[in-house]
Amino acid sequence: MYTMKQVTQQTGLTAPTLRYYEKENLLPPVERDENGLRIYSDLNVKSILFIKALRATAMPIREIKKYVQLYEGGEETLQLRKNILEEHKMRVEENLRDQANNLEKIKEKLEMYDQYVRSRGDCEN
């Protein structure tokens, strides 16, 4: 069991973000102690890290909600959940290819600048 502070340190997410995820029902129910403070389970932390990965790869909250609702529906929703993740994986892979192409363009421009600087340096010597 973890406090909110421990979970924020573990996940890198802020307390308001964790409360938002809870309010939007993206997490399994978070227990509370006798003082009403949130106590997170290993399952909560695992879910938070998965949501963080989905958000970091640009999955919209509405799609995460759909996935979570299906998850709560049990085993009969397994194929639908798998479909959501497969489609998202394809979008992430396409984005990675685009990013790799963009990175190459940046590297080419930097190489052009390096060549220019080297040639100017040679002229001054």
N, CA, C and O atoms as a printed pandas DataFrame, in Angstrom:
     atom_number atom_name residue_name chain_id  residue_number  x_coord  y_coord  z_coord
0              1         N          MET        A               1    0.847   -1.180    0.000
1              2        CA          MET        A               1    0.000    0.000    0.000
2              3         C          MET        A               1    0.893    1.243    0.000
3              4         O          MET        A               1    1.932    1.292    0.657
4              5         N          TYR        A               2    0.448    2.239   -0.759
5              6        CA          TYR        A               2    1.259    3.435   -0.959
6              7         C          TYR        A               2    0.440    4.687   -0.704
7              8         O          TYR        A               2   -0.764    4.713   -0.959
8              9         N          THR        A               3    1.093    5.722   -0.201
9             10        CA          THR        A               3    0.449    7.021   -0.049
10            11         C          THR        A               3    0.473    7.738   -1.395
11            12         O          THR        A               3    1.170    7.323   -2.322
12            13         N          MET        A               4   -0.288    8.807   -1.488
13            14        CA          MET        A               4   -0.283    9.575   -2.729
14            15         C          MET        A               4    1.116   10.108   -3.003
15            16         O          MET        A               4    1.573   10.094   -4.146
16            17         N          LYS        A               5    1.794   10.574   -1.969
17            18        CA          LYS        A               5    3.140   11.114   -2.160
18            19         C          LYS        A               5    4.064   10.045   -2.740
19            20         O          LYS        A               5    4.844   10.327   -3.650
20            21         N          GLN        A               6    3.980    8.823   -2.220
21            22        CA          GLN        A               6    4.814    7.743   -2.738
22            23         C          GLN        A               6    4.475    7.438   -4.198
23            24         O          GLN        A               6    5.366    7.175   -5.006
24            25         N          VAL        A               7    3.200    7.474   -4.525
25            26        CA          VAL        A               7    2.784    7.186   -5.903
26            27         C          VAL        A               7    3.228    8.303   -6.841
27            28         O          VAL        A               7    3.640    8.034   -7.970
28            29         N          THR        A               8    3.150    9.541   -6.392
29            30        CA          THR        A               8    3.623   10.632   -7.254
30            31         C          THR        A               8    5.124   10.491   -7.501
31            32         O          THR        A               8    5.602   10.767   -8.601
32            33         N          GLN        A               9    5.860   10.065   -6.490
33            34        CA          GLN        A               9    7.302    9.867   -6.669
34            35         C          GLN        A               9    7.589    8.679   -7.581
35            36         O          GLN        A               9    8.506    8.738   -8.401
36            37         N          GLN        A              10    6.824    7.612   -7.449
37            38        CA          GLN        A              10    7.012    6.412   -8.269
38            39         C          GLN        A              10    6.663    6.646   -9.728
39            40         O          GLN        A              10    7.340    6.141  -10.624
40            41         N          THR        A              11    5.614    7.407   -9.963
41            42        CA          THR        A              11    5.081    7.539  -11.321
42            43         C          THR        A              11    5.493    8.820  -12.032
43            44         O          THR        A              11    5.448    8.896  -13.260
44            45         N          GLY        A              12    5.896    9.823  -11.260
45            46        CA          GLY        A              12    6.219   11.113  -11.866
46            47         C          GLY        A              12    4.992   11.945  -12.197
47            48         O          GLY        A              12    5.109   13.002  -12.816
48            49         N          LEU        A              13    3.823   11.482  -11.792
49            50        CA          LEU        A              13    2.589   12.228  -12.028
50            51         C          LEU        A              13    2.268   13.082  -10.799
51            52         O          LEU        A              13    2.686   12.770   -9.684
52            53         N          THR        A              14    1.534   14.143  -11.019
53            54        CA          THR        A              14    1.169   15.020   -9.917
54            55         C          THR        A              14   -0.062   14.496   -9.187
55            56         O          THR        A              14   -0.820   13.683   -9.715
56            57         N          ALA        A              15   -0.243   14.980   -7.964
57            58        CA          ALA        A              15   -1.431   14.605   -7.185
58            59         C          ALA        A              15   -2.717   15.004   -7.918
59            60         O          ALA        A              15   -3.647   14.199   -7.975
60            61         N          PRO        A              16   -2.805   16.225   -8.485
61            62        CA          PRO        A              16   -4.023   16.558   -9.232
62            63         C          PRO        A              16   -4.294   15.604  -10.400
63            64         O          PRO        A              16   -5.450   15.293  -10.687
64            65         N          THR        A              17   -3.248   15.143  -11.066
65            66        CA          THR        A              17   -3.436   14.195  -12.162
66            67         C          THR        A              17   -3.984   12.878  -11.636
67            68         O          THR        A              17   -4.883   12.295  -12.241
68            69         N          LEU        A              18   -3.452   12.404  -10.515
69            70        CA          LEU        A              18   -3.956   11.158   -9.925
70            71         C          LEU        A              18   -5.408   11.292   -9.504
71            72         O          LEU        A              18   -6.209   10.382   -9.711
72            73         N          ARG        A              19   -5.744   12.436   -8.909
73            74        CA          ARG        A              19   -7.138   12.656   -8.500
74            75         C          ARG        A              19   -8.045   12.710   -9.725
75            76         O          ARG        A              19   -9.166   12.201   -9.693
76            77         N          TYR        A              20   -7.565   13.326  -10.801
77            78        CA          TYR        A              20   -8.343   13.387  -12.045
78            79         C          TYR        A              20   -8.579   11.985  -12.595
79            80         O          TYR        A              20   -9.703   11.656  -12.977
80            81         N          TYR        A              21   -7.541   11.155  -12.642
81            82        CA          TYR        A              21   -7.696    9.784  -13.124
82            83         C          TYR        A              21   -8.725    9.031  -12.290
83            84         O          TYR        A              21   -9.523    8.257  -12.819
84            85         N          GLU        A              22   -8.697    9.265  -10.985
85            86        CA          GLU        A              22   -9.664    8.598  -10.108
86            87         C          GLU        A              22  -11.079    9.120  -10.376
87            88         O          GLU        A              22  -12.030    8.345  -10.484
88            89         N          LYS        A              23  -11.199   10.435  -10.480
89            90        CA          LYS        A              23  -12.514   11.049  -10.723
90            91         C          LYS        A              23  -13.117   10.575  -12.045
91            92         O          LYS        A              23  -14.331   10.397  -12.153
92            93         N          GLU        A              24  -12.274   10.374  -13.034
93            94        CA          GLU        A              24  -12.734    9.940  -14.362
94            95         C          GLU        A              24  -12.899    8.423  -14.456
95            96         O          GLU        A              24  -13.177    7.890  -15.531
96            97         N          ASN        A              25  -12.727    7.734  -13.332
97            98        CA          ASN        A              25  -12.877    6.269  -13.269
98            99         C          ASN        A              25  -11.902    5.539  -14.184
99           100         O          ASN        A              25  -12.248    4.525  -14.789
100          101         N          LEU        A              26  -10.692    6.056  -14.279
101          102        CA          LEU        A              26   -9.668    5.390  -15.068
102          103         C          LEU        A              26   -8.900    4.367  -14.231
103          104         O          LEU        A              26   -8.168    3.535  -14.767
104          105         N          LEU        A              27   -9.075    4.438  -12.921
105          106        CA          LEU        A              27   -8.349    3.554  -12.001
106          107         C          LEU        A              27   -9.301    2.614  -11.286
107          108         O          LEU        A              27  -10.474    2.932  -11.088
108          109         N          PRO        A              28   -8.781    1.439  -10.896
109          110        CA          PRO        A              28   -9.576    0.622   -9.977
110          111         C          PRO        A              28   -9.803    1.446   -8.711
111          112         O          PRO        A              28   -9.009    2.339   -8.414
112          113         N          PRO        A              29  -10.857    1.168   -7.966
113          114        CA          PRO        A              29  -11.147    1.978   -6.777
114          115         C          PRO        A              29   -9.933    2.121   -5.856
115          116         O          PRO        A              29   -9.233    1.153   -5.559
116          117         N          VAL        A              30   -9.709    3.358   -5.417
117          118        CA          VAL        A              30   -8.604    3.657   -4.514
118          119         C          VAL        A              30   -9.155    3.659   -3.094
119          120         O          VAL        A              30  -10.099    4.384   -2.779
120          121         N          GLU        A              31   -8.556    2.843   -2.255
121          122        CA          GLU        A              31   -9.007    2.769   -0.858
122          123         C          GLU        A              31   -8.596    4.023   -0.103
123          124         O          GLU        A              31   -7.748    4.797   -0.547
124          125         N          ARG        A              32   -9.222    4.196    1.047
125          126        CA          ARG        A              32   -8.885    5.318    1.924
126          127         C          ARG        A              32   -8.627    4.782    3.320
127          128         O          ARG        A              32   -9.225    3.796    3.749
128          129         N          ASP        A              33   -7.716    5.459    4.024
129          130        CA          ASP        A              33   -7.440    5.046    5.394
130          131         C          ASP        A              33   -8.460    5.667    6.339
131          132         O          ASP        A              33   -9.410    6.317    5.901
132          133         N          GLU        A              34   -8.257    5.463    7.642
133          134        CA          GLU        A              34   -9.220    5.962    8.632
134          135         C          GLU        A              34   -9.327    7.487    8.650
135          136         O          GLU        A              34  -10.305    8.032    9.161
136          137         N          ASN        A              35   -8.326    8.177    8.096
137          138        CA          ASN        A              35   -8.352    9.636    8.021
138          139         C          ASN        A              35   -8.877   10.141    6.675
139          140         O          ASN        A              35   -8.917   11.347    6.432
140          141         N          GLY        A              36   -9.276    9.219    5.810
141          142        CA          GLY        A              36   -9.803    9.606    4.507
142          143         C          GLY        A              36   -8.735    9.833    3.450
143          144         O          GLY        A              36   -9.037   10.284    2.346
144          145         N          LEU        A              37   -7.477    9.519    3.786
145          146        CA          LEU        A              37   -6.392    9.702    2.823
146          147         C          LEU        A              37   -6.321    8.503    1.888
147          148         O          LEU        A              37   -6.546    7.364    2.299
148          149         N          ARG        A              38   -6.010    8.770    0.635
149          150        CA          ARG        A              38   -5.928    7.711   -0.364
150          151         C          ARG        A              38   -4.775    6.761   -0.047
151          152         O          ARG        A              38   -3.683    7.181    0.337
152          153         N          ILE        A              39   -5.052    5.475   -0.220
153          154        CA          ILE        A              39   -4.042    4.427   -0.077
154          155         C          ILE        A              39   -4.078    3.618   -1.369
155          156         O          ILE        A              39   -5.076    2.965   -1.674
156          157         N          TYR        A              40   -2.992    3.665   -2.116
157          158        CA          TYR        A              40   -2.931    3.011   -3.423
158          159         C          TYR        A              40   -2.362    1.603   -3.301
159          160         O          TYR        A              40   -1.404    1.367   -2.565
160          161         N          SER        A              41   -2.960    0.681   -4.027
161          162        CA          SER        A              41   -2.505   -0.709   -4.065
162          163         C          SER        A              41   -1.510   -0.892   -5.212
163          164         O          SER        A              41   -1.314    0.004   -6.033
164          165         N          ASP        A              42   -0.895   -2.062   -5.251
165          166        CA          ASP        A              42   -0.022   -2.388   -6.382
166          167         C          ASP        A              42   -0.810   -2.347   -7.695
167          168         O          ASP        A              42   -0.294   -1.899   -8.720
168          169         N          LEU        A              43   -2.065   -2.818   -7.659
169          170        CA          LEU        A              43   -2.909   -2.780   -8.859
170          171         C          LEU        A              43   -3.154   -1.335   -9.303
171          172         O          LEU        A              43   -3.117   -1.039  -10.498
172          173         N          ASN        A              44   -3.403   -0.434   -8.345
173          174        CA          ASN        A              44   -3.581    0.972   -8.692
174          175         C          ASN        A              44   -2.335    1.524   -9.375
175          176         O          ASN        A              44   -2.427    2.189  -10.407
176          177         N          VAL        A              45   -1.172    1.246   -8.793
177          178        CA          VAL        A              45    0.087    1.765   -9.347
178          179         C          VAL        A              45    0.328    1.190  -10.739
179          180         O          VAL        A              45    0.730    1.912  -11.651
180          181         N          LYS        A              46    0.084   -0.093  -10.899
181          182        CA          LYS        A              46    0.250   -0.725  -12.220
182          183         C          LYS        A              46   -0.688   -0.066  -13.239
183          184         O          LYS        A              46   -0.284    0.198  -14.371
184          185         N          SER        A              47   -1.922    0.195  -12.845
185          186        CA          SER        A              47   -2.883    0.854  -13.739
186          187         C          SER        A              47   -2.441    2.274  -14.069
187          188         O          SER        A              47   -2.552    2.712  -15.214
188          189         N          ILE        A              48   -1.942    2.990  -13.070
189          190        CA          ILE        A              48   -1.466    4.366  -13.284
190          191         C          ILE        A              48   -0.322    4.374  -14.285
191          192         O          ILE        A              48   -0.293    5.213  -15.185
192          193         N          LEU        A              49    0.615    3.456  -14.140
193          194        CA          LEU        A              49    1.756    3.404  -15.060
194          195         C          LEU        A              49    1.313    3.045  -16.477
195          196         O          LEU        A              49    1.877    3.545  -17.451
196          197         N          PHE        A              50    0.309    2.184  -16.594
197          198        CA          PHE        A              50   -0.213    1.839  -17.920
198          199         C          PHE        A              50   -0.905    3.048  -18.547
199          200         O          PHE        A              50   -0.709    3.336  -19.728
200          201         N          ILE        A              51   -1.703    3.745  -17.768
201          202        CA          ILE        A              51   -2.373    4.956  -18.272
202          203         C          ILE        A              51   -1.328    5.993  -18.680
203          204         O          ILE        A              51   -1.464    6.650  -19.713
204          205         N          LYS        A              52   -0.294    6.133  -17.867
205          206        CA          LYS        A              52    0.776    7.079  -18.191
206          207         C          LYS        A              52    1.412    6.731  -19.537
207          208         O          LYS        A              52    1.700    7.620  -20.339
208          209         N          ALA        A              53    1.628    5.439  -19.782
209          210        CA          ALA        A              53    2.204    5.011  -21.056
210          211         C          ALA        A              53    1.257    5.320  -22.217
211          212         O          ALA        A              53    1.690    5.766  -23.280
212          213         N          LEU        A              54   -0.024    5.081  -22.005
213          214        CA          LEU        A              54   -0.999    5.384  -23.054
214          215         C          LEU        A              54   -1.052    6.879  -23.340
215          216         O          LEU        A              54   -1.091    7.291  -24.499
216          217         N          ARG        A              55   -1.054    7.689  -22.287
217          218        CA          ARG        A              55   -1.091    9.143  -22.472
218          219         C          ARG        A              55    0.190    9.641  -23.136
219          220         O          ARG        A              55    0.147   10.521  -23.995
220          221         N          ALA        A              56    1.328    9.078  -22.735
221          222        CA          ALA        A              56    2.614    9.492  -23.314
222          223         C          ALA        A              56    2.698    9.161  -24.796
223          224         O          ALA        A              56    3.487    9.760  -25.528
224          225         N          THR        A              57    1.894    8.219  -25.232
225          226        CA          THR        A              57    1.855    7.850  -26.643
226          227         C          THR        A              57    0.608    8.415  -27.326
227          228         O          THR        A              57    0.175    7.935  -28.373
228          229         N          ALA        A              58    0.053    9.443  -26.700
229          230        CA          ALA        A              58   -1.016   10.265  -27.284
230          231         C          ALA        A              58   -2.371    9.574  -27.399
231          232         O          ALA        A              58   -3.168    9.938  -28.263
232          233         N          MET        A              59   -2.650    8.591  -26.552
233          234        CA          MET        A              59   -4.000    8.029  -26.559
234          235         C          MET        A              59   -4.911    9.011  -25.828
235          236         O          MET        A              59   -4.611    9.413  -24.703
236          237         N          PRO        A              60   -6.022    9.401  -26.459
237          238        CA          PRO        A              60   -6.952   10.336  -25.810
238          239         C          PRO        A              60   -7.611    9.712  -24.574
239          240         O          PRO        A              60   -7.808    8.499  -24.505
240          241         N          ILE        A              61   -7.944   10.563  -23.610
241          242        CA          ILE        A              61   -8.603   10.117  -22.380
242          243         C          ILE        A              61   -9.879    9.344  -22.711
243          244         O          ILE        A              61  -10.154    8.320  -22.085
244          245         N          ARG        A              62  -10.656    9.813  -23.676
245          246        CA          ARG        A              62  -11.918    9.134  -24.005
246          247         C          ARG        A              62  -11.671    7.696  -24.452
247          248         O          ARG        A              62  -12.476    6.809  -24.166
248          249         N          GLU        A              63  -10.564    7.464  -25.150
249          250        CA          GLU        A              63  -10.245    6.114  -25.598
250          251         C          GLU        A              63   -9.764    5.251  -24.418
251          252         O          GLU        A              63  -10.062    4.059  -24.345
252          253         N          ILE        A              64   -9.022    5.874  -23.506
253          254        CA          ILE        A              64   -8.596    5.151  -22.307
254          255         C          ILE        A              64   -9.822    4.779  -21.482
255          256         O          ILE        A              64   -9.900    3.673  -20.947
256          257         N          LYS        A              65  -10.778    5.698  -21.379
257          258        CA          LYS        A              65  -12.023    5.413  -20.650
258          259         C          LYS        A              65  -12.745    4.216  -21.264
259          260         O          LYS        A              65  -13.230    3.333  -20.556
260          261         N          LYS        A              66  -12.805    4.205  -22.581
261          262        CA          LYS        A              66  -13.464    3.093  -23.273
262          263         C          LYS        A              66  -12.754    1.786  -22.943
263          264         O          LYS        A              66  -13.398    0.779  -22.646
264          265         N          TYR        A              67  -11.425    1.808  -22.996
265          266        CA          TYR        A              67  -10.644    0.616  -22.675
266          267         C          TYR        A              67  -10.928    0.153  -21.245
267          268         O          TYR        A              67  -11.144   -1.035  -21.006
268          269         N          VAL        A              68  -10.926    1.094  -20.295
269          270        CA          VAL        A              68  -11.160    0.760  -18.890
270          271         C          VAL        A              68  -12.563    0.194  -18.694
271          272         O          VAL        A              68  -12.746   -0.775  -17.958
272          273         N          GLN        A              69  -13.546    0.792  -19.344
273          274        CA          GLN        A              69  -14.915    0.275  -19.232
274          275         C          GLN        A              69  -14.998   -1.156  -19.755
275          276         O          GLN        A              69  -15.663   -2.006  -19.162
276          277         N          LEU        A              70  -14.319   -1.411  -20.865
277          278        CA          LEU        A              70  -14.288   -2.774  -21.398
278          279         C          LEU        A              70  -13.577   -3.716  -20.428
279          280         O          LEU        A              70  -14.016   -4.848  -20.221
280          281         N          TYR        A              71  -12.493   -3.253  -19.845
281          282        CA          TYR        A              71  -11.755   -4.067  -18.878
282          283         C          TYR        A              71  -12.666   -4.472  -17.719
283          284         O          TYR        A              71  -12.643   -5.612  -17.256
284          285         N          GLU        A              72  -13.460   -3.518  -17.270
285          286        CA          GLU        A              72  -14.394   -3.796  -16.175
286          287         C          GLU        A              72  -15.476   -4.781  -16.609
287          288         O          GLU        A              72  -16.117   -5.408  -15.765
288          289         N          GLY        A              73  -15.683   -4.922  -17.919
289          290        CA          GLY        A              73  -16.673   -5.849  -18.444
290          291         C          GLY        A              73  -16.239   -7.302  -18.398
291          292         O          GLY        A              73  -17.035   -8.201  -18.669
292          293         N          GLY        A              74  -14.994   -7.531  -18.059
293          294        CA          GLY        A              74  -14.534   -8.905  -17.897
294          295         C          GLY        A              74  -13.974   -9.534  -19.149
295          296         O          GLY        A              74  -13.682   -8.870  -20.143
296          297         N          GLU        A              75  -13.836  -10.845  -19.059
297          298        CA          GLU        A              75  -13.167  -11.623  -20.084
298          299         C          GLU        A              75  -13.809  -11.539  -21.467
299          300         O          GLU        A              75  -13.117  -11.616  -22.481
300          301         N          GLU        A              76  -15.121  -11.382  -21.507
301          302        CA          GLU        A              76  -15.778  -11.356  -22.816
302          303         C          GLU        A              76  -15.409  -10.116  -23.639
303          304         O          GLU        A              76  -15.713  -10.052  -24.830
304          305         N          THR        A              77  -14.763   -9.141  -23.015
305          306        CA          THR        A              77  -14.347   -7.933  -23.742
306          307         C          THR        A              77  -12.874   -7.989  -24.156
307          308         O          THR        A              77  -12.339   -7.016  -24.687
308          309         N          LEU        A              78  -12.234   -9.106  -23.918
309          310        CA          LEU        A              78  -10.802   -9.236  -24.184
310          311         C          LEU        A              78  -10.447   -8.869  -25.623
311          312         O          LEU        A              78   -9.494   -8.123  -25.848
312          313         N          GLN        A              79  -11.195   -9.380  -26.595
313          314        CA          GLN        A              79  -10.880   -9.103  -28.000
314          315         C          GLN        A              79  -11.060   -7.622  -28.328
315          316         O          GLN        A              79  -10.263   -7.053  -29.075
316          317         N          LEU        A              80  -12.087   -7.001  -27.783
317          318        CA          LEU        A              80  -12.298   -5.563  -28.021
318          319         C          LEU        A              80  -11.151   -4.736  -27.437
319          320         O          LEU        A              80  -10.682   -3.786  -28.064
320          321         N          ARG        A              81  -10.704   -5.102  -26.236
321          322        CA          ARG        A              81   -9.572   -4.405  -25.615
322          323         C          ARG        A              81   -8.309   -4.601  -26.432
323          324         O          ARG        A              81   -7.532   -3.667  -26.631
324          325         N          LYS        A              82   -8.112   -5.821  -26.901
325          326        CA          LYS        A              82   -6.947   -6.108  -27.730
326          327         C          LYS        A              82   -6.988   -5.277  -29.009
327          328         O          LYS        A              82   -5.959   -4.763  -29.447
328          329         N          ASN        A              83   -8.170   -5.142  -29.611
329          330        CA          ASN        A              83   -8.316   -4.335  -30.824
330          331         C          ASN        A              83   -7.931   -2.884  -30.572
331          332         O          ASN        A              83   -7.238   -2.266  -31.380
332          333         N          ILE        A              84   -8.384   -2.346  -29.448
333          334        CA          ILE        A              84   -8.051   -0.952  -29.106
334          335         C          ILE        A              84   -6.536   -0.790  -29.004
335          336         O          ILE        A              84   -5.969    0.159  -29.544
336          337         N          LEU        A              85   -5.888   -1.718  -28.311
337          338        CA          LEU        A              85   -4.442   -1.619  -28.140
338          339         C          LEU        A              85   -3.693   -1.853  -29.449
339          340         O          LEU        A              85   -2.670   -1.215  -29.697
340          341         N          GLU        A              86   -4.187   -2.756  -30.285
341          342        CA          GLU        A              86   -3.556   -2.989  -31.592
342          343         C          GLU        A              86   -3.621   -1.725  -32.455
343          344         O          GLU        A              86   -2.631   -1.340  -33.077
344          345         N          GLU        A              87   -4.787   -1.088  -32.488
345          346        CA          GLU        A              87   -4.940    0.142  -33.273
346          347         C          GLU        A              87   -4.029    1.240  -32.728
347          348         O          GLU        A              87   -3.405    1.978  -33.490
348          349         N          HIS        A              88   -3.964    1.336  -31.427
349          350        CA          HIS        A              88   -3.100    2.352  -30.823
350          351         C          HIS        A              88   -1.631    2.056  -31.122
351          352         O          HIS        A              88   -0.860    2.966  -31.424
352          353         N          LYS        A              89   -1.254    0.806  -31.037
353          354        CA          LYS        A              89    0.120    0.399  -31.346
354          355         C          LYS        A              89    0.491    0.801  -32.767
355          356         O          LYS        A              89    1.596    1.288  -33.010
356          357         N          MET        A              90   -0.426    0.600  -33.701
357          358        CA          MET        A              90   -0.164    0.980  -35.096
358          359         C          MET        A              90    0.047    2.490  -35.210
359          360         O          MET        A              90    0.938    2.938  -35.932
360          361         N          ARG        A              91   -0.773    3.280  -34.497
361          362        CA          ARG        A              91   -0.606    4.738  -34.527
362          363         C          ARG        A              91    0.732    5.151  -33.920
363          364         O          ARG        A              91    1.401    6.049  -34.431
364          365         N          VAL        A              92    1.115    4.498  -32.839
365          366        CA          VAL        A              92    2.393    4.806  -32.186
366          367         C          VAL        A              92    3.545    4.463  -33.120
367          368         O          VAL        A              92    4.489    5.242  -33.252
368          369         N          GLU        A              93    3.476    3.307  -33.767
369          370        CA          GLU        A              93    4.537    2.911  -34.696
370          371         C          GLU        A              93    4.640    3.881  -35.868
371          372         O          GLU        A              93    5.742    4.214  -36.304
372          373         N          GLU        A              94    3.508    4.331  -36.376
373          374        CA          GLU        A              94    3.520    5.306  -37.466
374          375         C          GLU        A              94    4.149    6.614  -36.993
375          376         O          GLU        A              94    4.939    7.231  -37.707
376          377         N          ASN        A              95    3.791    7.021  -35.793
377          378        CA          ASN        A              95    4.364    8.244  -35.226
378          379         C          ASN        A              95    5.876    8.099  -35.050
379          380         O          ASN        A              95    6.625    9.039  -35.317
380          381         N          LEU        A              96    6.322    6.937  -34.607
381          382        CA          LEU        A              96    7.761    6.707  -34.444
382          383         C          LEU        A              96    8.491    6.786  -35.782
383          384         O          LEU        A              96    9.586    7.343  -35.865
384          385         N          ARG        A              97    7.883    6.229  -36.829
385          386        CA          ARG        A              97    8.488    6.323  -38.164
386          387         C          ARG        A              97    8.575    7.786  -38.597
387          388         O          ARG        A              97    9.598    8.223  -39.123
388          389         N          ASP        A              98    7.503    8.536  -38.374
389          390        CA          ASP        A              98    7.513    9.960  -38.717
390          391         C          ASP        A              98    8.585   10.697  -37.922
391          392         O          ASP        A              98    9.308   11.530  -38.468
392          393         N          GLN        A              99    8.684   10.392  -36.648
393          394        CA          GLN        A              99    9.688   11.040  -35.800
394          395         C          GLN        A              99   11.097   10.693  -36.282
395          396         O          GLN        A              99   11.971   11.560  -36.314
396          397         N          ALA        A             100   11.321    9.442  -36.653
397          398        CA          ALA        A             100   12.638    9.028  -37.154
398          399         C          ALA        A             100   12.983    9.790  -38.434
399          400         O          ALA        A             100   14.122   10.224  -38.610
400          401         N          ASN        A             101   12.001    9.953  -39.329
401          402        CA          ASN        A             101   12.229   10.722  -40.561
402          403         C          ASN        A             101   12.538   12.176  -40.246
403          404         O          ASN        A             101   13.424   12.772  -40.858
404          405         N          ASN        A             102   11.820   12.741  -39.306
405          406        CA          ASN        A             102   12.065   14.130  -38.913
406          407         C          ASN        A             102   13.450   14.276  -38.282
407          408         O          ASN        A             102   14.147   15.260  -38.529
408          409         N          LEU        A             103   13.839   13.311  -37.479
409          410        CA          LEU        A             103   15.161   13.339  -36.860
410          411         C          LEU        A             103   16.250   13.299  -37.923
411          412         O          LEU        A             103   17.259   13.994  -37.804
412          413         N          GLU        A             104   16.054   12.495  -38.959
413          414        CA          GLU        A             104   17.036   12.431  -40.052
414          415         C          GLU        A             104   17.182   13.793  -40.737
415          416         O          GLU        A             104   18.293   14.206  -41.071
416          417         N          LYS        A             105   16.068   14.483  -40.943
417          418        CA          LYS        A             105   16.120   15.808  -41.562
418          419         C          LYS        A             105   16.916   16.779  -40.690
419          420         O          LYS        A             105   17.696   17.584  -41.199
420          421         N          ILE        A             106   16.715   16.697  -39.394
421          422        CA          ILE        A             106   17.454   17.560  -38.461
422          423         C          ILE        A             106   18.944   17.220  -38.505
423          424         O          ILE        A             106   19.787   18.117  -38.526
424          425         N          LYS        A             107   19.264   15.935  -38.519
425          426        CA          LYS        A             107   20.670   15.520  -38.588
426          427         C          LYS        A             107   21.323   16.010  -39.874
427          428         O          LYS        A             107   22.469   16.459  -39.865
428          429         N          GLU        A             108   20.585   15.920  -40.985
429          430        CA          GLU        A             108   21.121   16.399  -42.270
430          431         C          GLU        A             108   21.425   17.890  -42.202
431          432         O          GLU        A             108   22.464   18.341  -42.684
432          433         N          LYS        A             109   20.524   18.645  -41.607
433          434        CA          LYS        A             109   20.734   20.088  -41.496
434          435         C          LYS        A             109   21.944   20.381  -40.605
435          436         O          LYS        A             109   22.751   21.257  -40.916
436          437         N          LEU        A             110   22.067   19.644  -39.500
437          438        CA          LEU        A             110   23.218   19.836  -38.620
438          439         C          LEU        A             110   24.523   19.492  -39.334
439          440         O          LEU        A             110   25.529   20.182  -39.164
440          441         N          GLU        A             111   24.504   18.430  -40.128
441          442        CA          GLU        A             111   25.701   18.058  -40.888
442          443         C          GLU        A             111   26.060   19.163  -41.886
443          444         O          GLU        A             111   27.237   19.471  -42.076
444          445         N          MET        A             112   25.055   19.753  -42.514
445          446        CA          MET        A             112   25.296   20.861  -43.434
446          447         C          MET        A             112   25.974   22.022  -42.696
447          448         O          MET        A             112   26.927   22.611  -43.204
448          449         N          TYR        A             113   25.483   22.343  -41.509
449          450        CA          TYR        A             113   26.089   23.412  -40.716
450          451         C          TYR        A             113   27.517   23.062  -40.308
451          452         O          TYR        A             113   28.408   23.911  -40.350
452          453         N          ASP        A             114   27.729   21.808  -39.914
453          454        CA          ASP        A             114   29.081   21.383  -39.540
454          455         C          ASP        A             114   30.034   21.528  -40.715
455          456         O          ASP        A             114   31.157   22.005  -40.549
456          457         N          GLN        A             115   29.595   21.118  -41.907
457          458        CA          GLN        A             115   30.440   21.244  -43.095
458          459         C          GLN        A             115   30.745   22.713  -43.382
459          460         O          GLN        A             115   31.871   23.072  -43.725
460          461         N          TYR        A             116   29.733   23.542  -43.237
461          462        CA          TYR        A             116   29.933   24.981  -43.481
462          463         C          TYR        A             116   30.953   25.544  -42.499
463          464         O          TYR        A             116   31.858   26.279  -42.897
464          465         N          VAL        A             117   30.814   25.206  -41.227
465          466        CA          VAL        A             117   31.738   25.712  -40.214
466          467         C          VAL        A             117   33.155   25.202  -40.476
467          468         O          VAL        A             117   34.121   25.953  -40.344
468          469         N          ARG        A             118   33.276   23.920  -40.849
469          470        CA          ARG        A             118   34.606   23.364  -41.149
470          471         C          ARG        A             118   35.233   24.075  -42.348
471          472         O          ARG        A             118   36.425   24.383  -42.335
472          473         N          SER        A             119   34.439   24.333  -43.372
473          474        CA          SER        A             119   34.991   24.972  -44.575
474          475         C          SER        A             119   35.389   26.411  -44.288
475          476         O          SER        A             119   36.382   26.887  -44.837
476          477         N          ARG        A             120   34.668   27.096  -43.471
477          478        CA          ARG        A             120   35.031   28.474  -43.103
478          479         C          ARG        A             120   36.297   28.477  -42.266
479          480         O          ARG        A             120   37.145   29.359  -42.399
480          481         N          GLY        A             121   36.413   27.474  -41.399
481          482        CA          GLY        A             121   37.607   27.375  -40.556
482          483         C          GLY        A             121   38.842   27.116  -41.401
483          484         O          GLY        A             121   39.913   27.662  -41.137
484          485         N          ASP        A             122   38.682   26.255  -42.446
485          486        CA          ASP        A             122   39.802   25.955  -43.329
486          487         C          ASP        A             122   40.238   27.195  -44.088
487          488         O          ASP        A             122   41.432   27.371  -44.332
488          489         N          CYS        A             123   39.306   28.059  -44.469
489          490        CA          CYS        A             123   39.622   29.255  -45.234
490          491         C          CYS        A             123   40.375   30.266  -44.381
491          492         O          CYS        A             123   41.192   31.025  -44.902
492          493         N          GLU        A             124   40.115   30.288  -43.097
493          494        CA          GLU        A             124   40.739   31.271  -42.231
494          495         C          GLU        A             124   42.150   30.875  -41.846
495          496         O          GLU        A             124   42.925   31.727  -41.410
496          497         N          ASN        A             125   42.508   29.607  -41.993
497          498        CA          ASN        A             125   43.865   29.159  -41.605
498          499         C          ASN        A             125   44.817   29.388  -42.688
499          500         O          ASN        A             125   45.999   29.077  -42.548
